[in-house]
Amino acid sequence: MAPHLIYDPEPEYSEEARKEKYQGVVVLQVVVGEDGYPRDVRIVRSVGLGLDEKAREAVRTWRFAPGTKNGRPVAVLVNIQVNFRLY
């Protein structure tokens, strides 16, 4: 089974992106470890204006129920989309 998210605080908006009223989607590639902690967080699709780093910082605080194989926790490589929208 794939890991599933159990704790995901929203990322902060960068001041630069807020001033420009910029919105977009950052895609990160992440290894969710056997312990449910994300590691090896890499940017796959960048949007710039400081949002890439804000997405990376936020995802590092997220927690997952780990993926399993044959009932045992395993590390799984996943892509995560972080949406930045101004309301």
Secondary structure, DSSP 8 states (H G I E B T S, - for coil): ---EEEE-------HHHHHTT--EEEEEEEEE-TTS-EEEEEEEE---TTHHHHHHHHHHH-EEE-EEETTEEE-EEEEEEEEE---
